[in-house]
Amino acid sequence: MSIKLDINRFSAETLGLPVLLEVDMPRGYKKDGSFAGKVYQKGHPFYGNLDKPNYFKKGHKPYYWKGGKYKNNGYIFILKPEHPFCNAIGYVREHRLVVEKYLKRYLKPKERVHHINEIKDDNRIENLMLFKNQTYHSWFHCKGFCNPKGIIFDGRQ
């Protein structure tokens, strides 16, 4: 036994519901009202060209790619997403990597690296000191010397 439904009986007009008209959505929005992104907007270089193989292919780097290196507040950050103490986007400060390579171990999160000449992007090993924690590092900044047990590595020696 099959049931045959008359679909026209259940239209918006017959049920007394308001009829939704197809409205032109603002630029960048789909018909259902969700945001489609800039790529789908007219005027974007990829608009209408998404099926071409050159766009969004694996390994394609944008023009602003600097090889996984950037500078922020004077410090150099290097892309190392596999590092256990990388930040949320996978970068680690270069001076920490230099000291880690010298000591052949990962630095603990509390250990602080100090630049002897106060130049934040001078990451030569002879310009770096490693302190046990922020307390010893602050003490060194204030007094110019520190308890030797607070210094793990001194590049001056």
Long-range contacts (C-beta under 8 A, 24 or more apart in sequence): 71-121, 73-120, 74-119, 74-120, 74-121, 75-120, 75-121, 76-121, 76-123, 85-109, 94-123, 95-120, 95-123, 95-128, 98-123, 98-124, 98-125, 98-128, 99-125, 99-128, 99-130, 99-153, 102-153, 103-130, 103-152, 103-153, 110-134, 111-152, 112-136, 112-137, 114-140, 116-155, 116-156, 124-155, 125-155, 126-155, 126-156, 127-155, 128-153, 128-155, 129-153, 129-154, 129-155, 129-156, 130-154
